[in-house]
Amino acid sequence: MNQQIFEHITIQPDVRFGKPVIAGTRVPVDLVVGKVAGGMTIEEIMQEYGLTREQVQATLKYAAHLVAEEELALA
């Protein structure tokens, strides 16, 4: 079962152990975000993984959404 959890982001129990992936692919969100953090350009990621600019940007928007919703318990 393919479940959309964010724009262009889905989860499926049998794909990448249920981790969020770009819809229609097996490319995990954390991989793309990690590549950007490691210095790859959006264009390089698009070429290497066969993604569109919109798909790459969706992973970054999803990551930003998760961070914005996170609550930290400060001691």
N, C-alpha and C positions, 0 to 999 in steps of 0.2 A: 504494500500500500504506500503510495506516494503522498506525503503530506507537506503542503506548502506552509512554511512557518514565517516567511518574510518574502518580500518581493524578490523573485528569482532564486530563492533559497528553499530547499526541500530537505526532508529527512525520509529515509526508508530503512527499515530494520535490516534488510539484506544488502544494503549498499554502504560500504565504509563503516560497518558496525553501528549504523544509525546516526552517525555524525552528520551535521549540516553540510550539504553539498550544493553546488550550483545546479539549478534545475536543468534536467536533461543531460547531465554529465555525471561523472564519478569524481569530479574535482572538489576536494574538501575546502570549505571556507578557510580553515586555519592554515592550509597550505598557501593559499593566495595571499592572505594577510601577512604571513611569515615572509613570503617572497618580497612583498612591498617593503616590509620592515628591514629586510636584508639588502635593500638597495635596487632591486629590479624595477624597471619602469613598467608602467601599465602596458605599453606597447610590447615590451619583451614578454610579459606574462601572457598577453593575448596571443602572441605568435607561438610561444612554447606549448600552451595548453589548448589552443584553438578556441579561445573565448572572445567575446565581444567586449568592447569598452564598458557597455552597460552591465554586463555580468561581473566584471572585475570591480566596478564601482559599487555594485550591490553587495559584494562581500565586505567592503569597507564600511558601507552604511550599516550593515547588519552588526559588524563588530562595534561600531560607535554606539548603536542602539543598546547592545548588551552592556557596554561600559556605563552608559548613561543611567541604566536601570539598576545597576549594582549598588547595593547598600553595604557600607563598611562599618564594622563595629570597632570603634576606636576606644582603646583602653586608657 
